[in-house]
Amino acid sequence: MIRYTPEHMWVQLEEGSAAATVGITRHAQETLGDIVMIELPALGRHAQSAAVGVVESSKTAADLHMPATGEIVERNEALVDRPELLNADPMGAGWVFKLASIEPGQLEALMDEGAYAAFTG
């Protein structure tokens, strides 16, 4: 299941697990342009919608927001030296962090693919 936030983050719940992978959407990457730097979030528990990191592009900077309250348990350290992964594959190799201990129900309340397409329409 992939869900989307109004802040243009995607979150994919891993099957049979309470863990999820999080990143920026293709729409966010296209809007930002060429991403040249990322400030990864700190490990630990964070509240839904909290700004936990920053991506910088040749045009602007944007905050990374938590899609749900949970614990950041892993970060994609490869992005520090290779932020271009966010440009080439934002919903694959360009994932940003992994969440665990997610508050129940918060992911289901996010947009599905159809709702996100209408939102960015």
Secondary structure, DSSP 8 states (H G I E B T S, - for coil): -EEE-TTSEEEEE-TTSS-EEEEE-HHHHHHH-SEEEEE---SEEE-TT-EEEEEEESS-EEEEE-SSSEEEEEE-THHHH-THHHHH-TTTTT--EEEES--TTTTTTSB-HHHHHHHH-
